[in-house]
Amino acid sequence: MGEQGPGVGFEFPPLEVSWMKRDLLLFAASIGATYPDELHFLYELHPQFAAFPTYPIILPFKHTDQEVIDFYARSSSTPITGVPKFDNKHVLDGERKLQFLKPIPVSSEGRKFEVRSKVLGVYDKGKPGTVVETEQRLVDAETGETYTRAVGSGFYVGQGGWGGPKGPKTVNYPPPSNRAPNATRTTQTTLETALLYRLNGDYNPLHATPEPGVKMGFGGPIIHGLFSWNTAAHAVLQAFGSSKPENMKEFQARFAAPVKPGDKLITEMWKAGEKDGEGFEEVRFIVRVEGGKTVLTNGRALVKMEGQVKAKL
């Protein structure tokens, strides 16, 4: 493994995960699924009841819990062999990409699911910090089948300069600069948005109480980056894929700036690609705060186009 760079291929212990129908209903409601056109995400007796496709992104936080957990105690993760031990209190989400390989069942009951994680790269960016890129697969432990594959990067602020490789240049997916978006969706957050979203299993105090955010220079709580990420996935699937989970094959975005409770989020989406062999097309998107910064960049999804796309403002 040595030639590939420090930490590459390191496997974390597998993590058992589980979910119930109730978890899927809460998730869909918390990311803005709408009545009546998306009742198949919001009502368990709907004939097409299904998990919203990005739901598995929450499972590494949730594990098998129904009850709230101590976020800080849990996040002191297994140290990666061959690299310095990084401080998990000062880590930011860099980028998340999710590939949908098989639709997940509406409940894990009667099966054993695991999240299996390994390190893809540990990159020393000098003074700014270190980037750790990992792969997380949702696997049926009995059959070995992979349902979703996530690639994510965590940025350990100020923890660089240990002599590791710089890492590859990041690939960017900017939106077309010369034309208006094909679709726009707005999400008005409230002071309580993050308090609902955290019940999915992501109990970081930064999103619930002012003290951590004040310490980190945000002035108070901020909304989960994955809230904006998941609401953007919802906007894309609703605008282009007729809200059918099977119409999304890949979804990714980079976290660029924090969102404050009460901010109005605007997701702008562009059709940007040819169809692949299976009929999926590339959509590029950004999410910005009205009158403020772009909070998600590098937005890219592969979607099977269905239904009329109306530019809804």
Stockholm file with secondary structure:
# STOCKHOLM 1.0

chainA/1-313         MGEQGPGVGFEFPPLEVSWMKRDLLLFAASIGATYPDELHFLYELHPQFAAFPTYPIILPFKHTDQEVIDFYARSSSTPITGVPKFDNKHVLDGERKLQFLKPIPVSSEGRKFEVRSKVLGVYDKGKPGTVVETEQRLVDAETGETYTRAVGSGFYVGQGGWGGPKGPKTVNYPPPSNRAPNATRTTQTTLETALLYRLNGDYNPLHATPEPGVKMGFGGPIIHGLFSWNTAAHAVLQAFGSSKPENMKEFQARFAAPVKPGDKLITEMWKAGEKDGEGFEEVRFIVRVEGGKTVLTNGRALVKMEGQVKAKL
#=GR chainA/1-313 SS CGGGCTTTTCBCCCEEECCCHHHHHHHHHHTTCCTTTTHHHHCTTSTTCCCCTTGGGGHHHHTTCSSCCCHHHHTCCCCCTTSCCCCGGGEEEEEEEEEECSCCCSCCTTSCEEEEEEEEEEEECSTTEEEEEEEEEEEETTTCCEEEEEEEEEEEETCCCSSCCCCCCCCCCCCCTTSCCSEEEEEECCTTHHHHHGGGTCCCGGGTSHHHHHHTTSSSCCBCHHHHHHHHHHHHHHHHBTTCGGGEEEEEEEECSCBCTTCEEEEEEEECCCCCTTSCEEEEEEEEETTSCEEEEEEEEEECCBSCCCCCC
#=GC SS_cons         CGGGCTTTTCBCCCEEECCCHHHHHHHHHHTTCCTTTTHHHHCTTSTTCCCCTTGGGGHHHHTTCSSCCCHHHHTCCCCCTTSCCCCGGGEEEEEEEEEECSCCCSCCTTSCEEEEEEEEEEEECSTTEEEEEEEEEEEETTTCCEEEEEEEEEEEETCCCSSCCCCCCCCCCCCCTTSCCSEEEEEECCTTHHHHHGGGTCCCGGGTSHHHHHHTTSSSCCBCHHHHHHHHHHHHHHHHBTTCGGGEEEEEEEECSCBCTTCEEEEEEEECCCCCTTSCEEEEEEEEETTSCEEEEEEEEEECCBSCCCCCC
//
